[in-house]
Amino acid sequence: MQHLKIALTMLLLLVLSRGKAQNLFNINTLRTIEINFYDANWDHILDSLATLNVGTGSGTQRILAEVVIDGQILDSCGVRYKGNSSMDTAAVKNPFNIDLNYVIAGQEFLGKDKIKLANCYTDPSMVREALTYELANQYMDCPRASFVKLLVNGTFIGIYTNTESIDNEFLKSFYGDSNNPFFKCDPVSFQLFGDNSNLAYHVDTLVYDTLYDMKSDYGTTELQTLCFNLENNIGIIEQYLDVDRALWFLAVSSAFVHNDGYTAFGHNYYVYKMTNGRWSIILWDVNMSFGGLLWNGSNFLPLGMSDLESQDPYLHQNAVNFRPLIAKLLSVPQYKKMYTAHYKTILAENIANDFYLQRAEFMNDLIDQDVQNEQYNAYTFAQFNDNIYNNVGVWFDLRPGLEALMVPRLAYLDTLPEFQYIQPTISNISSDPQQPLPFSTVTISAELTDETNVILGYRFNQRDIFTKVPMFDDGVHNDGLAGDGIYANQVDLSGVDVQYYIYAENANAASFSPARAQYEFYTISPQKGLVINELSAVNSSIVSDQNGEYDDWIELYNNSNSAINLTGYHLSDDQGNLSKWTFPTGANILSNDYLIIWADRDTFQTGLHANFKLASSGEQLFLTNPISEIVDMVEFPGTTDDITYGRFANGIGNFTLLYPSFNAENTTIVNTKKIEGVNFKIYPNPANGLVNIECVDTYSGILELYTLAGQLVMQEKLTDSKSYSFNVGEFKSGIYIVRIGNQHKKLVVN
């Protein structure tokens, strides 16, 4: 059935986070973090460490501290200052970088082991960073941010922004891997009016070592290749760059006057080369958005309000050597129209309707009481409340009011010819048939006006590049009568969903449907035949194979009315090698029946045993037929012990976390709150005998006990339990970590 990937509802906009609502970056939750340093002179040590790495303001070494997040104690965390200009050894409210698993391997909170706390530097409103990330997440892959109340050794320091790291975990979440070339675009030596990390081509690869901070093991030559083709082969740039992502990146930066990024200084962003061969550009460090930086890359005196309000959305479009990403992309008429269409979507969904202001006011209300109690803020409480609407400071110290900037900016943008041109309209999108059979042909059609060119983009895997084909109004492509304004084309389906969008343009303007394409798209789901129904990537005690081993397993289900001969079918966790494991001759699955394949690499054991294991951190799984057509696929997340990932409703529904139903109907969805945020207490603590665990809610999963060095000393399976007891009388004295779900608490054994 055709549907939007993301429903455009206010409720979802309020959450605006991938994954569950119970996450570290839930903007609706003000968390409390306490850092309790073991060293009394911690501030002096951190100041000293920060100065060791001259030019970054952060250093690389850490000191140990106990970190308490919403009451959960995390021992022996590594802490350092972070930031450049935002870090000041003379200040009290400095930004922090916390490594939760610095000593204790695997220690985390709600699935995260790194916490980056920004001190709302130069932002009287204190909402710029969290607000910009929330709005940008509607259009691109970028970090999330929320607010934190920070105490250090019992002293309230202030409200901080908790920003998601762009790290291996982030890359795996969006791109499925983290092993490809990856750069933070910040030069070693920053030049105020220089090129910096602007993606310009340099013959000498050593230049890239000083202009970019390489986060991967390799990639300089690949980055140089991107820059060369951006500068010299713009006609084939889509082979090297995800152009649509780049245009959204540039449009968001311009619309929200985020100069402290690529626009003014050519820094503060990341690039990652995806497995599909194209580079993705990732937004970063947006605390000076909404005009917080008074430079645009070419001015000498600080920009005033009128300059910021009327900052050209096509700024630097002729500066090929200075800002090649802007100049080269906007030199292509179609890309410029795509950029403008994205820009107008951002304005319509956030500025014209005052949505940005509503969200800013919500964030202000969330932190208002605690900001009022701050002692170390650079701005007064009155300035904090006023800056959402009105300017704070003048000249070099000007910080525009969000409303004071965006109201006249919208009025200015609406006067530009490019923003007044009539865009094509795209309506009445349909597919025929609506629920096609696998490997059949489906017709996608739409009604258009004011168009001269219409393109259908489609793909079968979210990691793939969209295939673009023309749509026709010629009467011979199942589009009705020639010239009736109905455009169509056909797509040959595989066995999995097809994702698609429609793009239309005329001489002056363009439109997308859905408006947030390519980030959002429509979906057509073929009728389900043979499917991947359930999988277990962390089978601790669900069920063992015939050899008594608790291995990963994959369950198939046959929705059809006939048995299916699986001889020559394949399973694989590698898209580059879809025939990784082949079903043996005679393998069969009956109608409306299940089949289990053990993913354990034990191919010589009796039964069906694949030659690969499932990654507990999550990956993709493919089922293909004998001619390598994809019959079904799933991208599964990291899972907790003895929690599976499968279809609900059984055989036909979407994938979700499940309580195991090995070789049987999927019936029970996991309460994710219990998995991610298990609220439990330990008593007595300290203890030297019987220890009691009490959960607020019933819990099914694994209880683990670790030493402080990370050694697992006890593991028990809990099934719909609220309480559990165990004896530590034979344990050595010391500090232990009790883990239930993704929650950890300290247990002291006397």
C-alpha positions in Angstrom: 0.0 0.0 0.0 1.3 3.5 -0.9 2.3 5.6 2.1 4.7 8.2 3.2 7.9 7.0 5.0 7.3 9.6 7.7 3.8 11.0 8.4 3.8 14.7 8.5 2.1 15.1 11.9 2.7 17.5 14.7 3.1 14.6 17.1 6.0 13.1 15.2 7.6 16.5 14.7 7.6 16.9 18.5 9.5 13.7 18.8 11.6 14.0 15.7 14.0 11.3 16.6 14.9 8.0 15.0 14.4 5.0 17.2 12.2 5.0 20.3 11.0 8.0 22.3 13.0 6.6 25.2 16.4 7.8 24.0 19.2 10.0 25.2 18.2 12.8 22.8 14.5 13.1 23.5 14.0 16.8 23.2 10.9 16.6 25.5 13.0 15.4 28.4 15.3 17.5 30.6 17.8 15.0 31.9 20.1 15.5 34.9 23.8 14.6 34.7 26.1 14.6 37.6 29.9 14.4 37.2 31.7 13.5 40.4 35.4 13.7 39.8 37.7 11.5 41.9 40.4 14.2 41.8 39.8 17.3 44.1 41.8 19.5 41.7 39.9 18.2 38.6 39.4 21.7 37.1 43.2 22.4 37.1 43.9 19.0 35.6 41.3 19.5 32.8 42.6 23.0 32.1 46.1 21.6 31.8 45.1 18.8 29.6 43.2 21.1 27.3 46.2 23.3 26.6 48.3 20.3 25.6 46.7 20.1 22.3 47.2 23.7 21.2 44.6 25.0 18.7 41.7 22.7 19.5 40.9 23.8 23.1 40.0 20.3 24.0 43.1 18.1 24.3 42.7 14.3 24.0 43.4 12.9 27.5 40.8 12.3 30.1 40.5 12.0 33.9 38.2 9.6 35.7 34.8 10.5 37.3 31.6 8.9 38.4 28.8 10.0 36.1 25.2 9.8 37.3 22.5 10.1 34.6 18.9 10.5 36.0 20.0 8.5 39.1 21.9 5.8 37.3 25.5 5.5 38.4 28.2 4.9 35.8 31.7 4.3 37.3 35.1 5.2 36.0 34.0 7.3 33.0 36.6 9.3 31.1 36.0 13.1 31.0 37.7 16.0 29.3 36.8 19.4 28.1 35.8 19.8 24.5 35.4 22.6 22.0 37.6 25.4 20.6 36.3 28.9 21.2 33.6 27.6 23.5 36.2 26.3 25.9 37.9 28.8 28.3 40.2 27.8 31.1 39.1 30.9 33.0 35.4 30.0 32.8 33.3 27.7 35.0 30.7 26.6 32.4 32.9 24.7 30.0 31.8 22.1 27.5 32.4 18.4 28.4 33.2 15.2 26.4 32.3 12.1 28.4 33.3 8.6 27.5 31.1 6.2 29.5 33.1 3.0 28.5 36.5 4.6 29.0 37.4 1.9 31.6 34.3 -0.4 31.8 33.9 -2.0 28.4 30.4 -1.9 27.1 29.2 0.6 29.7 26.5 2.9 28.2 23.3 4.7 28.8 20.3 4.2 26.6 22.6 2.6 24.0 25.1 5.5 23.9 28.7 5.4 25.3 29.7 9.0 24.4 28.1 12.2 25.7 29.0 15.6 24.4 27.7 18.5 26.4 27.9 22.0 24.8 27.6 25.1 26.9 25.3 27.1 24.6 28.3 29.4 23.8 27.4 32.9 22.5 23.7 32.0 22.4 21.5 34.0 24.8 18.4 32.0 23.8 20.2 28.7 24.5 18.0 26.9 22.0 19.7 27.5 18.7 21.6 24.2 18.5 18.8 21.9 19.7 16.2 23.8 17.6 18.2 23.7 14.4 19.0 20.0 14.7 15.3 19.3 15.3 14.2 21.2 12.3 17.1 19.8 10.1 16.2 16.2 11.0 13.1 16.6 8.9 15.2 16.7 5.8 18.6 15.0 6.3 20.7 12.6 8.2 22.1 14.7 11.1 22.6 14.5 14.8 19.9 15.0 17.5 20.2 17.2 20.5 18.4 17.7 23.8 18.9 19.6 27.1 20.8 18.5 30.2 21.0 19.9 33.7 24.6 19.5 34.7 26.1 19.3 38.2 29.8 18.9 39.0 30.8 17.5 42.4 27.4 18.6 43.7 27.5 22.1 42.3 24.9 23.1 39.7 26.8 24.4 36.7 24.0 25.1 34.3 21.9 24.0 31.3 23.8 22.3 28.5 23.0 21.0 25.0 23.5 17.3 24.8 24.5 16.6 21.1 24.7 13.3 19.4 28.2 12.3 18.3 28.9 11.8 14.6 30.9 8.6 15.2 30.9 5.0 14.1 27.5 4.3 15.8 26.0 7.3 14.0 27.4 6.1 10.6 26.1 2.5 11.2 22.7 3.9 12.1 22.3 5.9 8.8 24.6 4.1 6.4 24.8 0.6 7.7 28.6 0.6 8.1 31.4 2.8 9.4 34.5 1.4 7.7 34.6 3.8 4.7 36.5 7.1 4.3 35.3 9.5 6.9 36.4 13.1 7.5 35.6 15.9 9.9 35.9 19.0 7.8 38.0 21.2 10.0 41.5 22.4 9.1 44.5 22.2 11.5 45.2 25.9 11.0 42.1 27.9 10.4 42.2 30.8 8.0 39.6 33.6 8.6 39.2 34.3 4.8 40.7 31.1 3.6 39.5 28.1 1.7 39.8 25.8 4.8 37.8 22.6 4.3 35.9 23.8 1.3 36.2 20.7 -1.0 38.5 22.4 -3.4 40.8 20.2 -5.5 44.5 20.1 -4.6 47.1 18.2 -6.6 49.2 17.4 -3.6 47.3 14.9 -1.3 49.4 16.1 1.6 47.4 19.3 1.6 44.3 17.3 2.6 46.1 16.1 5.7 46.2 19.7 7.0 42.8 20.8 5.7 40.7 17.8 6.9 40.7 15.7 10.0 40.6 12.1 8.8 38.6 9.9 11.2 39.0 6.7 9.1 42.0 4.5 8.5 42.2 5.7 4.9 40.5 7.9 2.4 42.6 10.9 1.3 42.8 9.8 -2.3 39.0 9.1 -2.4 38.4 12.6 -1.0 40.7 14.1 -3.5 38.8 12.3 -6.3 35.5 13.8 -5.0 37.0 17.3 -5.0 38.5 16.8 -8.5 35.2 15.8 -10.0 33.3 18.5 -8.2 35.6 21.0 -9.7 36.1 19.5 -13.2 33.3 17.0 -14.0 30.1 18.5 -12.6 28.2 16.6 -15.3 28.9 13.3 -13.6 29.1 14.5 -10.0 26.2 12.2 -8.9 28.5 9.3 -9.3 30.6 10.7 -6.5 28.3 12.9 -4.4 24.8 12.5 -3.1 23.7 15.7 -4.6 20.3 15.8 -3.1 21.7 15.5 0.4 24.2 18.2 -0.4 21.4 20.5 -1.6 19.3 20.0 1.5 22.5 20.7 3.6 23.0 24.0 1.8 19.4 25.0 1.9 19.1 24.4 5.7 22.3 26.3 6.3 21.1 29.3 4.3 17.5 29.3 5.4 18.5 29.4 9.1 21.5 31.7 8.5 24.0 29.1 9.8 27.1 30.9 8.6 29.5 29.1 11.0 29.7 26.1 8.7 30.4 25.7 5.0 29.0 29.1 4.0 31.4 31.5 5.8 34.3 29.5 7.0 34.3 26.2 5.1 34.3 24.0 8.2 32.1 22.4 10.9 30.7 19.5 8.9 31.5 15.9 8.1 31.7 13.9 4.9 31.4 10.1 4.7 31.8 7.9 1.6 28.8 5.5 1.6 29.1 1.9 0.4 27.2 2.9 -2.7 30.2 5.0 -3.7 28.8 8.4 -3.1 29.8 10.9 -0.4 27.3 12.2 2.1 27.6 15.6 3.7 26.6 15.8 7.4 25.6 18.9 9.3 27.5 19.7 12.5 28.0 22.4 15.1 25.0 24.6 14.6 25.0 26.6 17.9 25.5 29.9 15.9 22.6 29.4 13.6 19.9 32.0 13.3 22.5 34.7 12.6 24.7 33.9 15.6 27.8 34.4 13.4 28.2 37.9 11.9 30.3 36.8 9.0 29.5 35.3 5.6 32.9 34.6 4.3 33.6 37.8 2.5 32.6 40.8 4.8 35.2 42.7 6.8 32.9 44.4 9.3 30.4 42.4 11.3 27.1 41.9 9.6 24.1 43.9 10.9 20.5 42.9 11.1 19.7 44.0 7.6 22.6 42.1 6.2 21.5 38.9 8.0 17.8 39.3 7.0 18.7 39.8 3.4 21.6 37.3 3.1 21.5 36.0 -0.4 20.3 32.3 -0.6 22.6 32.0 -3.6 25.6 33.5 -1.7 28.9 32.4 -3.2 27.3 30.9 -6.3 30.0 32.5 -8.4 32.9 31.8 -6.1 34.1 28.6 -7.7 37.5 28.6 -6.1 36.2 29.8 -2.7 33.1 27.7 -2.2 33.0 25.1 -4.9 30.2 23.0 -3.4 27.9 26.0 -3.7 29.2 27.4 -6.9 29.5 24.2 -8.9 26.2 22.7 -7.8 24.2 25.9 -8.4 25.8 26.3 -11.8 23.7 23.3 -13.0 20.2 24.7 -13.7 18.4 21.6 -12.5 20.3 21.5 -9.3 19.6 25.2 -8.7 15.9 24.6 -9.1 16.0 21.5 -6.8 17.9 23.6 -4.2 15.2 26.3 -4.4 12.4 23.8 -4.1 14.0 22.4 -1.0 14.5 25.9 0.4 10.8 26.8 -0.2 9.8 23.6 1.6 11.9 24.5 4.6 10.3 28.0 4.7 6.8 26.7 4.3 7.1 24.0 7.0 9.0 26.0 9.6 9.1 29.7 9.1 5.9 30.9 7.3 3.8 29.0 9.9 5.9 30.0 12.9 6.7 26.4 13.7 10.3 27.3 14.5 9.0 29.9 17.0 6.6 27.4 18.7 9.4 24.9 19.1 11.8 27.6 20.5 9.1 28.6 23.0 8.6 25.0 24.0 12.4 24.6 24.6 12.5 27.8 26.5 9.7 26.6 28.8 11.4 23.3 29.3 14.7 24.8 30.7 13.3 28.2 32.0 13.3 27.4 35.7 16.8 26.0 35.8 18.3 28.7 33.6 16.9 31.2 36.2 19.1 29.5 38.8 22.3 29.6 36.8 25.3 31.4 38.2 27.8 31.0 35.5 25.9 31.9 32.3 27.4 34.6 30.1 23.9 36.1 29.7 21.3 37.2 32.1 18.0 35.4 32.6 16.2 38.4 31.0 18.4 38.1 27.9 17.7 34.4 27.8 13.9 35.0 27.7 14.2 37.9 25.3 16.4 36.5 22.6 13.8 34.2 21.1 12.0 37.4 20.0 14.4 40.3 20.2 18.1 41.2 19.6 20.6 41.0 22.4 23.8 43.1 22.2 25.1 45.3 19.4 27.9 45.5 16.9 30.3 42.6 17.5 28.2 41.3 20.3 24.9 41.3 18.3 22.8 38.1 18.8 19.7 38.4 16.6 16.4 37.6 18.1 15.0 34.5 16.3 11.7 36.1 15.5 13.3 39.5 14.8 15.5 37.8 12.2 13.2 35.3 10.5 10.1 37.5 10.0 11.9 40.1 7.8 14.1 37.3 6.3 11.0 35.5 5.0 9.6 38.7 3.6 12.9 39.3 1.8 13.1 35.8 0.4 9.5 36.1 -0.9 10.5 39.1 -3.1 13.2 37.1 -5.0 12.3 36.0 -8.5 13.4 32.5 -7.9 11.0 32.2 -5.0 8.1 33.7 -7.0 8.3 31.5 -10.0 5.3 29.1 -10.5 6.2 25.6 -9.5 4.7 22.5 -11.1 1.9 20.9 -9.1 2.0 17.1 -8.5 -1.2 15.4 -7.4 -3.3 12.2 -7.5 -0.3 9.9 -7.3 -1.3 6.3 -7.6 0.0 2.8 -8.4 -1.7 0.1 -10.4 -2.1 -2.4 -9.0 -2.0 -1.0 -5.4 -0.8 -4.4 -4.0 1.1 -6.0 -6.9 2.5 -9.5 -6.9 6.3 -9.9 -6.4 8.3 -9.7 -9.6 5.4 -8.2 -11.5 5.2 -4.8 -13.1 3.5 -1.8 -11.5 2.5 1.5 -13.1 3.1 4.7 -11.2 1.1 7.7 -12.3 0.5 11.3 -11.3 -1.4 14.4 -12.5 0.7 17.5 -13.2 0.4 21.1 -14.2 2.9 23.7 -15.2 5.5 21.0 -16.0 7.9 20.5 -18.9 9.9 17.6 -17.5 8.8 14.8 -15.0 11.1 12.2 -13.4 10.4 9.1 -11.4 13.0 8.1 -8.9 12.8 4.6 -7.4 14.9 2.0 -5.5 14.5 -1.3 -3.7 16.9 -0.7 -0.8 17.3 2.4 1.4 21.1 2.2 0.9 20.8 2.2 -2.9 20.9 5.1 -5.3 17.6 6.1 -6.8 17.2 5.1 -10.4 15.8 8.0 -12.3 13.5 7.5 -15.4 11.3 9.9 -17.3 7.5 9.9 -16.8 5.4 10.3 -20.0 2.2 11.9 -21.0 2.1 10.3 -24.5 -0.8 7.9 -24.2 1.5 4.8 -24.6 2.8 4.3 -21.0 -0.4 3.5 -19.2 -0.9 7.2 -18.7 -4.3 7.7 -20.2 -4.7 10.0 -23.2 -1.7 11.9 -24.7 -1.5 15.4 -23.3 -4.1 15.0 -20.5 -1.7 16.0 -17.8 -1.4 12.5 -16.4 2.2 11.1 -16.5 3.2 7.5 -15.9 5.9 4.9 -16.2 6.3 1.3 -15.2 8.6 -0.3 -12.6 9.6 -4.0 -12.6 9.3 -5.1 -9.0 11.4 -7.5 -7.0 10.1 -9.3 -4.0 10.6 -6.3 -1.7 9.1 -2.8 -1.3 9.9 -0.2 -3.9 10.5 3.3 -2.6 9.9 6.2 -5.0 9.3 9.9 -5.5 8.4 12.2 -8.3 10.3 15.3 -9.5 8.9 17.8 -11.9 10.3 21.0 -13.4 9.7 23.8 -15.9 12.0 26.5 -17.2 12.1 28.3 -13.9 11.1 26.1 -11.0 10.8 22.6 -9.6 8.7 20.5 -7.2 9.1 17.2 -5.4 6.4 14.8 -4.2 6.7 14.1 -1.3 8.0 17.6 -0.7 10.9 16.3 1.5 12.1 13.9 -1.2 14.6 12.3 -1.5 14.8 12.1 2.3 11.2 11.0 2.3 9.5 8.8 -0.3 6.4 6.8 -1.2 6.4 3.0 -0.8 4.6 0.2 -2.7 4.6 -3.2 -1.0 4.2 -6.3 -3.1 2.0 -9.0 -1.7 4.1 -11.1 0.7 5.0 -14.7 -0.4 8.2 -16.1 1.0 9.5 -13.8 3.7 12.1 -13.4 6.4 9.7 -13.6 9.4 11.9 -13.4 12.5 15.6 -13.4 13.5 17.7 -13.7 16.6 21.1 -12.0 16.6 21.6 -12.5 20.4 20.4 -15.9 21.3 21.5 -16.4 24.9 18.8 -18.9 26.0 15.9 -18.9 23.6 16.6 -22.2 22.0 19.6 -24.4 21.1 20.3 -26.2 17.9 20.6 -30.0 17.7 24.1 -29.7 19.1 23.0 -27.8 22.2 24.5 -24.5 20.9 22.7 -21.2 21.4 23.4 -19.8 17.9 21.9 -17.0 15.8 18.9 -18.1 13.8 16.7 -16.9 10.9 13.1 -17.9 10.5 11.4 -17.9 7.1 7.6 -18.0 6.6 5.6 -19.1 3.5 2.5 -16.9 3.1 1.5 -18.6 -0.1 -0.9 -21.5 -0.7 1.8 -23.8 -2.1 5.0 -25.3 -0.9 8.2 -23.6 -2.2 11.2 -25.5 -3.3 14.2 -23.6 -1.9 16.9 -25.4 -3.8 19.3 -22.7 -5.1 17.8 -19.9 -2.9 20.4 -17.8 -1.0 20.8 -16.0 2.3 23.4 -13.3 2.9 24.3 -10.5 5.2 26.4 -8.9 2.4 24.7 -6.9 -0.3 27.9 -7.3 -2.4 27.7 -11.1 -2.2 24.0 -12.0 -2.3 24.8 -15.7 -2.8 26.9 -16.0 0.3 25.0 -19.1 1.5 23.0 -21.4 -0.7 20.1 -23.6 0.4 21.0 -27.3 -0.4 19.1 -29.4 -2.9 15.8 -30.5 -1.6 15.3 -27.7 0.9 11.6 -27.0 1.1 9.1 -24.9 3.0 5.4 -25.9 3.1 2.4 -23.5 2.7 1.8 -21.4 5.7 4.7 -22.9 7.5 8.1 -21.9 9.0 11.7 -22.9 8.4 14.7 -22.2 10.7 18.2 -21.6 9.4 21.0 -21.4 12.0 23.4 -18.5 11.3 26.4 -20.0 13.1 29.1 -20.7 10.4 28.8 -24.4 11.4 28.0 -25.6 7.8 29.1 -29.2 8.6 26.4 -29.7 11.3 23.2 -31.5 10.4 20.4 -29.3 9.2 20.4 -25.9 7.7 23.4 -23.9 9.0 24.5 -20.8 7.2 28.1 -19.8 6.7 27.7 -16.5 8.5 26.6 -15.1 11.8 24.3 -12.2 12.5 25.9 -9.0 13.8 24.5 -8.2 17.3 25.0 -4.5 16.5 22.6 -4.8 13.5 23.1 -5.2 9.8 21.2 -6.2 6.6 19.9 -9.6 5.7 18.9 -10.7 2.2 16.9 -13.6 0.8 17.3 -14.2 -2.9 16.0 -16.7 -5.4 18.2 -18.9 -7.7 18.6 -16.1 -10.2 19.7 -13.7 -7.5 16.5 -11.7 -7.4 15.9 -10.3 -3.9 12.8 -12.1 -2.5 12.9 -10.3 0.9 15.3 -8.3 2.9 15.5 -6.6 6.3 17.8 -4.2 8.0 17.7 -5.0 11.7 19.0 -2.9 14.6 21.2 -3.9 17.5 19.1 -6.1 19.9 19.1 -7.0 23.6 19.8 -10.6 24.7 16.9 -13.0 23.8 14.9 -10.3 22.1 14.2 -11.0 18.4 13.3 -8.8 15.4 10.4 -9.9 13.3 7.2 -9.2 11.4 4.1 -8.2 13.2 1.5 -9.2 12.1 3.1 -12.5 11.5 4.3 -13.0 7.9 3.0 -9.8 6.5 3.6 -6.9 8.9 6.4 -4.5 9.5 9.5 -5.5 11.5 9.6 -4.7 15.2 11.2 -6.0 18.4 9.5 -9.2 19.6 9.5 -11.6 22.4 10.8 -14.8 20.8 8.4 -17.1 18.9 10.8 -19.7 17.5 9.3 -21.6 14.6 5.8 -20.2 15.5 3.5 -17.3 15.0 4.9 -13.9 16.1 2.5 -12.7 18.8 4.0 -10.3 21.3 5.7 -7.0 20.6 8.4 -5.9 23.1 7.6 -3.0 25.4 10.7 -1.0 24.3 10.6 1.1 27.4 11.3 -1.9 29.5 14.2 -2.8 27.3 15.8 0.6 27.1 14.9 2.2 30.4 14.5 -0.6 33.0 13.9 1.2 36.3 15.2 -1.0 39.1 16.7 -0.7 42.6 19.2 -2.8 44.5 19.1 -3.5 48.2 20.9 -3.9 50.5 23.8 -2.0 48.9 26.6 -2.4 50.1 25.9 -6.2 50.6 27.8 -9.3 51.7 25.1 -11.9 51.3 21.6 -11.9 49.7 21.0 -9.1 47.2 17.5 -8.1 46.0 16.7 -6.6 42.6 13.3 -4.9 42.2 12.0 -3.6 38.8 9.2 -1.0 38.7 7.6 -2.9 35.8 7.7 -6.6 34.9 10.7 -7.3 32.8 11.7 -10.1 30.4 15.3 -10.3 29.5 18.8 -10.8 30.9 20.3 -9.7 34.2 24.1 -9.5 34.2 26.7 -8.8 36.8 30.1 -7.5 35.8 33.3 -6.7 37.7 34.6 -3.1 37.4 37.1 -4.5 34.9 34.3 -5.6 32.7 34.4 -9.4 33.4 31.0 -11.1 33.3 30.5 -13.0 36.6 26.8 -13.8 36.6 24.0 -14.0 34.0 20.4 -14.8 34.6 17.3 -14.8 32.4 14.3 -13.0 33.8 10.8 -13.8 32.5 8.0 -11.3 33.3 9.8 -10.7 36.6 9.6 -7.8 39.0 12.0 -9.1 41.5 15.1 -11.4 41.7 17.5 -12.3 44.4 21.0 -13.7 44.4 23.8 -14.3 46.9 27.2 -12.5 46.7 28.6 -14.1 49.9 31.3 -15.9 47.8 32.2 -12.9 45.7 35.4 -10.9 46.3 34.9 -7.5 47.9 34.7 -4.6 45.5 32.5 -2.7 43.1 30.3 -4.6 40.6 28.0 -3.4 37.8 24.4 -4.8 37.6 23.0 -4.6 34.1 19.4 -5.1 33.2 18.4 -4.2 29.6 20.5 -1.1 28.8 20.6 0.1 32.4 23.5 -0.2 34.8 23.8 0.3 38.5 26.7 0.0 41.0 26.7 -2.8 43.6 29.3 -2.7 46.4 30.2 -6.1 47.9 31.8 -5.9 51.3 
